[in-house]
């Protein structure tokens, strides 16, 4: 990962246009080729970004070079112009001014998120019981690897189409966003597309359900005790 803290201006062109005036920001260039620009607020959410796979070219700007034709709000302090191209033809142009920090770090292979006992067991139980989601559904792989992280479960439905399942103990908006990123990446693969999504949890917050529904993601509330065989409907009095 490369981390750069610098004065920068950012211009995005694609499905819409967006402009970030010159200011001091953090730029992250990850090993998966993604690029994101962060302010010193908003928690983890970037101001702008380009999802992988993408390519980046760097143009050195010599003192006195006129770069006003390609950028806005430019002054004589611009030293580089980064052009990041996304898979859909969109572009992110980052005009770099004064650089305060520039370093690269090798993170190695990430072991992935270690889930708590209940969540990890819930994932294992659902892998053993894919028909929880529908008759004829089959498990393809647990922890299916993607360049941006592992999908909890990769299944095939009764029509033979791939389904990515994100498993949470408590379903919140962050989990829906995570699954959305997986689906966006997986659906770029013509050998897998179309890939649909299922958000599975013991409890799903209304806001998360609304967001999932808006994005075409199905929500499944899972009974943990029933999966473990501790809640047999035939033994209930009512």
N, C-alpha and C positions, 0 to 999 in steps of 0.2 A: 504494500500500500504506500502511495505517495501522499504526503500531507504538505500543503502549501498554505501559509497565511500571508495574504498580500492584499494590496489595494487592487480592486478589479471591477470591471464593468462587464455585464453579462447580457447577451442578446440571444433569444431563442426564436427560431422560425420553424414552423411545422403546421400542425392543425390550427394553431393560433400563433400570435406573436407576443412576446413578453420582453420587458426591458428592466434590468436592474442597474441603477446609476452607480457611478464609481463610489466604492466604500471598502472598508477593511473587512475581509471575509476569510473563511476557511474553505479550501478546495480539497476534496478527497478524490483520488484516482485509485480505484481498487483493481485487484488482480483480475477480476472478471471483466475488465475494461469499462465498467461504469464510472461516471463522473458526477459528483454532486457538489453543490455550493451551499455553504451554511453560514448563517448569521449567529451571533452570540445569544440566541434565544430560541424559542420554538422547540425545545427539547431535542428530539432526534430528527425532526422533519426538515429536509433541506428547502432552501428558497427556490432552487431549480436543479434539475438533474437530467441525465441521459442514461436510460437503462441499457444493459448489455444485450447483444454484442454491439460495440461501436468502435469507431476508429478516431484517432486524434492526430492532427498535424500541428506543428508549432512553427510559427513564423517569427523570426527575430526582427525587431524594429530598431533600426539604427537611429541615432540622434539626428533630429531634423527631418526624419521621414514623415511624409504626409499620409496619415492613416485615416483621415476624416471621411474618406469615401466609403469605408467599410464599417466604421464605428461611430457611436454618438458620444457626446460629453467627453471627448478625448482631449487630453492635454499632452504636453511634451514629455511627461514622465512614463509613458507607455513603452515597455521594453519587449513585450512578446504579445502575440495574438494566437490563442489556441482555438482551433476549429474542431469541434467534436461532431461526428456524423453518426446518426442513429440508424437502426435497421429499416426504418420506414422512410428514410430520406430526410428526416428533420435534422436541424443543425443547432448547435449551441456554440456561440462564439464568445470566448472569454478574453477580454483585453486586460493584460496584467501590467500593473504599475509597480510601485515599490514592493519588494518582497522582504518580509520579516522573518520567515522560516520556510525552509524547503528541505524535506528529508524523506527518504524511502526506508520502509521497514518490511522485512520478510516475516509474515505471520506463520508460515508453514501450513500444514493441513489442519483445519479446524475439526475438533472431535464432534462438533454439533451440540445442540442444546440438550442438557441433561434434565429430563423431565422429573417432576416429583413422583413419588411412588404410585400414587393413585392414577395420575395421568399416564405414566408409562405402562401401568398394568391395564388401563382402559384401552390404550392403543393395541396392546398385545391381544386382549380379548376380542376387539373388533377385527383384528387380522385373522383370528381363528373363526370368527363368525361373520363373514362378509354379507351373508343373507340378511343381516340386520338392516341393511340399506335397501334390499329388494331381492325377490326370488331370482335365482340364477346368477347372482353377482358372484364374482370370483376374485380372489386376491392375486395380484401380479407380483407385488413386492412391498415390503415394509421399508421405511426410510429410503424412498426412491431419491437418488441424488440428482440435484440440479446445480448449475453454477452459482446459484444464490442461496443454496441451502437444501436440506432434505425434506421432501414431501412425506408426511407421516405414513400414508397408505396410498398405493396406486392400485386401483381395482379396474375390472371390466364389468360393465353392466350386462343385462340380459340380451342387449343388442350388439354386444362385442365392442362397445366404445369405451375408451379410457375415462376413468373418473379419479380425480385427485381429492383425497380426503384429509382435511386438517382436523386433528383431534385436540380438544382442550377440556380441562376439567370445568372451567368456567369460561363461556364464550363471550368475548368482548370485541370491540371494534378492531383492535390491533390484530386479532386472529384473522378477521375477514380481510384486512389489508394484506396480511402475510400470504393468505391463500390467493388473493387477487394477483399478486406479483408472480407466484408460481404458475398460475394459469396463463398469464400473459406470455411468459417465457415458453411454456410447454406447447402452447398453441401455435408457436412459430415453427415447430417441427412438423413438416408435412407427413411424417410417418406416424405421428401420434394424433394430430388434429382430426376431429374436434375433441378437446378434452373439457369435460364439465367438472364442476366442483361441488363438494359437500362439506359443510361446516358442522362437525359433530361435537357435542359437549353435553355434560350433565345438566348444565344450566346455560341458557343463552339470553343475554340481555336484549331487551326490546330494540335498542339502538343498533346493536350488531345484527339482529335479525332483519331489520329494515334495510340496512346497508347491503347485506348479503342478497336479499330479494331483489333489490334494485340492480345488482350486478349479475343476476341470473344464477346465483349460488344457492343450492338447496341447504336447508337447515334440518338437522336431525338431533332431537333431544334423546340422550342415551340413559337407560336405567342401569347403573353400574351393578347394583345388587342382582338384578335379573340376569345380567350377563354372567355373573359369577355363580348363578344357580341358587342364590339365596332368597330370591323373591319369585316363587312359583305362583302364577295367577290361580292355579287350581287349588291352592291351599288357603286362599283368601276367603274370609267370611263375607266380605262385601267389597 
